[in-house]
């Protein structure tokens, strides 16, 4: 790679969302020189008044900026872009999980990743839980009312809908799970899934106070996004939502690597197999405050570590594959993860993912780049590959279904107390751990 500058700060916050901004605020208030780094234009992910090293990382020419800090806070979000369809921004690529894992940090609960139904055509938007109270007509591209064929004996579609209108994310804890399972399996078969809301009764005829309040708001939002439920049939898909796991943190938000902290969706431990709505924001704010204050304290108590003469990331510089090839590799990985890691998992599918991801990693191992933009895309792809490997490893280990983790070959939640422990990943090893 090209030459690189070395810059120094007390606390380095990587990320610019809500948790990152709170951490930076508290660090600055505590007297630490604080720098935030973001891959995108500042303000696109969060709000802050702090100086931002927007030029940090690879420049357009390929020059590399290196920051050295007495404490580092990872607040890069999750890894929704591991999948074909996600409502996450395009730069949420496991940039906390993968570097943390490479540094030797312990990760937990990586098999627990929330997903939910959303509209993909004519526009991308969420398909809110309360819409199910309207009893929409759901069919596949062959015109088949397909959900019922995935229901076990004694379970009706009405049972699933009644459970579904209470919460959005997929969960194995109630009967609504069969809706997402059906939609995902139809998608894996190559079938489209469609919702027809054009025959919804007028608002005056809706005998449900919550729905009567929420439906006009939801419809207005869908229309704003370009998905008009009054005049078009909506195509549905299963979207990747948020990870409940991440880098294991203690009460100070510090990972198992000293002076490396994690907050927001990057952190593992505040959530379990499922997560209540709104808890990600509250935990991000709480641990953002804790992390910022603690990182500032670490900075006050220490000097900069002696600089080691380290080379920039080992990415060959030269005639690279080009952005189109890198985008094609990313698409290949996303299709693979969407099939084998999202909603419906099996041992066979998880092992298939691991093998195909290994082959892709081999192809990438000798990839060169010719611009800073290509370097970023290649590093993002490598981060997604490692994150996916961690998810598959944890999902293979958990031979039961619990929370947002569903194994079709082990569909029931085990009563064995062992499975109440967390699956921990560290330096390639996988073990059970009491949090």
Number of C-alpha atoms within 10 A of each C-alpha: 21 13 10 15 11 9 11 15 17 25 29 27 28 25 27 28 22 22 33 33 27 25 36 35 20 21 29 19 14 16 14 24 17 27 23 24 22 24 20 14 10 19 12 12 20 15 14 18 9 13 12 19 17 15 14 18 21 21 17 14 11 21 18 21 17 14 18 16 21 23 26 26 29 28 31 30 32 27 30 27 26 29 25 19 19 24 15 17 13 11 19 19 27 27 25 27 33 26 15 25 22 14 14 16 22 24 30 29 27 28 29 25 27 24 23 22 23 23 22 21 16 16 17 21 22 21 21 20 17 21 18 19 19 17 17 16 15 20 19 20 13 10 11 12 13 17 21 14 10 15 18 9 6 6 13 13 18 13 13 19 23 15 17 26 17 14 15 19 27 27 26 23 15 13 18 24 21 23 20 22 22 19 26 25 16 18 18 14 9 11 15 18 25 22 19 18 20 15 13 15 10 8 13 7 9 15 9 11 8 11 19 16 11 13 18 12 12 17 16 14 15 19 16 12 14 14 23 19 19 13 12 14 18 24 22 25 25 26 28 26 22 22 28 26 28 36 34 26 25 16 10 17 28 25 25 19 16 11 19 22 30 36 37 27 27 29 33 26 19 20 19 19 23 20 20 10 11 8 12 20 13 14 18 27 20 17 26 30 23 20 32 34 23 22 32 25 19 18 23 14 9 11 11 13 9 6 7 6 6 6 9 14 10 9 15 16 16 12 11 17 15 15 17 10 11 20 15 11 17 24 17 16 23 21 15 22 26 22 20 21 26 22 28 21 22 19 18 11 18 23 15 15 22 21 13 16 20 15 11 17 17 11 11 16 12 10 19 20 23 19 21 20 16 22 27 17 18 23 15 21 25 21 23 26 25 21 25 27 22 27 24 24 21 25 25 19 14 19 21 19 23 24 19 24 30 29 23 16 14 16 17 15 17 15 9 7 7 11 17 16 14 23 23 23 26 19 12 12 9 17 13 17 14 9 12
